[in-house]
């Protein structure tokens, strides 16, 4: 059996807004510090080249907004999001890095040099399930498997039997 790695995504590009929303949904407890209420605001900027340049996450609890983290590709030596005000999440950090580093798998309808804002309310179980599926479809490595007389089949790396 010949195994060839495909560089083409198996699914169409996900919308940037949906991926950012999913990142918050999947890390809700860390972003809101387990608050039973609240909202999260995502602010981001699309640069001159049409790529995501920076983003900020804010948590709204009680009567004020508190900065959770910020991430900028413009800062030299940036290793990922910088968390503030006692917030931290390794999984959110990794997911935001994946989004920033794999922007070719994301699409958006914003013009260059524009800002975007999203607000995320406390997610339901269905929201979490949809976010999990969206993220796994976007970032799951896909390989093309060529078998005898079967042609090429695209399968996720986790579904390929180990030898």
C-alpha positions in Angstrom: 0.0 0.0 0.0 1.4 3.4 -1.0 0.7 6.3 1.3 0.9 9.8 0.0 0.4 12.9 2.1 -2.0 15.4 0.7 -1.4 19.1 1.3 -5.0 20.0 0.1 -7.5 20.4 2.9 -10.2 17.7 2.9 -12.9 20.2 3.8 -13.5 23.7 2.4 -11.9 26.5 4.4 -13.7 27.3 7.6 -14.8 30.8 8.2 -12.4 32.7 10.5 -15.3 33.9 12.7 -16.5 30.4 13.2 -13.1 29.1 14.2 -12.5 31.9 16.6 -15.9 31.4 18.1 -15.1 27.6 18.4 -11.8 28.4 20.2 -13.7 30.3 22.9 -16.6 27.8 23.1 -14.1 24.9 23.6 -12.2 26.9 26.3 -15.2 28.6 28.0 -14.3 27.7 31.6 -10.8 29.0 31.2 -11.8 32.2 29.4 -14.6 33.0 31.9 -12.9 31.5 34.9 -15.9 29.2 35.3 -18.4 32.0 35.5 -21.9 30.9 35.3 -22.8 34.0 33.3 -21.0 36.4 31.1 -20.0 36.9 27.5 -16.7 36.9 25.7 -15.8 39.5 23.0 -13.3 38.7 20.3 -11.7 41.7 18.6 -9.4 41.2 15.6 -7.7 43.1 12.8 -7.2 42.0 9.2 -3.9 43.5 7.9 -3.0 45.0 4.5 -2.2 41.5 3.1 -5.7 40.1 4.1 -4.3 38.0 7.0 -5.3 38.0 10.6 -2.7 40.3 12.4 -3.9 40.4 15.9 -6.7 39.5 18.2 -7.9 40.2 21.7 -10.3 38.2 23.9 -12.3 40.0 26.6 -14.5 38.5 29.3 -17.6 40.4 30.5 -18.4 39.5 34.1 -20.3 41.6 36.5 -20.3 45.1 35.0 -16.9 45.4 33.2 -14.8 43.9 30.5 -11.5 42.2 31.5 -8.8 41.5 29.0 -8.2 37.7 28.8 -5.4 37.6 26.2 -4.0 39.2 23.1 -2.1 37.8 20.2 -0.2 39.7 17.6 1.8 38.5 14.6 3.4 41.9 14.4 5.4 41.5 17.5 8.8 39.9 16.8 9.5 36.8 18.9 5.8 36.3 19.6 5.4 32.7 20.9 1.6 32.9 21.0 -1.1 34.6 23.0 -0.2 36.7 26.0 -2.6 36.1 28.8 -3.6 38.9 31.2 -5.4 39.4 34.5 -4.9 35.9 35.9 -6.3 34.1 32.9 -4.4 31.2 31.2 -5.3 28.2 29.1 -2.8 26.0 27.3 -5.4 24.5 25.1 -6.7 27.9 24.0 -3.2 29.1 23.4 -2.5 26.1 21.1 -5.7 26.5 19.3 -5.2 30.2 18.7 -1.7 29.5 17.5 -3.0 26.9 15.1 -5.5 29.4 13.7 -2.9 32.1 13.3 -0.3 29.7 11.7 -2.8 28.0 9.3 -4.7 30.9 8.0 -4.8 29.3 4.6 -7.4 26.9 6.0 -9.6 29.9 7.0 -11.6 32.3 4.9 -13.2 35.7 5.7 -15.1 38.4 3.9 -13.3 41.3 5.5 -11.4 43.9 3.5 -7.7 44.5 4.2 -7.1 46.9 7.1 -10.4 46.3 8.8 -11.5 45.2 12.2 -13.9 42.4 13.3 -15.8 41.9 16.5 -17.6 38.8 17.7 -19.5 38.2 21.0 -19.9 34.7 22.3 -22.6 33.8 24.9 -22.4 30.9 27.3 -22.3 27.8 25.0 -24.9 25.0 25.0 -24.0 21.3 24.6 -24.9 21.6 20.9 -22.5 24.6 20.6 -19.7 22.6 22.1 -20.4 19.6 19.9 -20.4 21.8 16.7 -17.2 23.6 17.8 -15.5 20.3 18.4 -16.4 19.0 15.0 -15.4 22.3 13.3 -12.0 22.4 14.9 -11.3 18.7 14.3 -12.3 19.0 10.6 -10.1 22.0 10.1 -7.0 20.8 11.8 -7.1 17.0 11.6 -4.3 15.9 9.3 -5.6 14.2 6.1 -3.7 11.7 4.0 -4.5 10.2 0.7 -4.2 6.4 0.8 -3.7 4.6 -2.5 -4.5 0.9 -2.4 -4.6 -1.8 -5.1 -7.6 -1.3 -7.4 -9.3 1.1 -5.0 -8.0 4.4 -6.3 -7.3 7.3 -3.9 -9.3 7.7 -0.7 -8.9 10.6 1.7 -8.8 9.5 5.4 -7.8 11.2 8.5 -4.5 10.2 10.0 -6.2 8.8 13.1 -8.2 6.3 10.9 -5.1 4.8 9.2 -4.0 1.5 10.8 -0.5 1.5 12.2 1.9 -0.9 10.7 
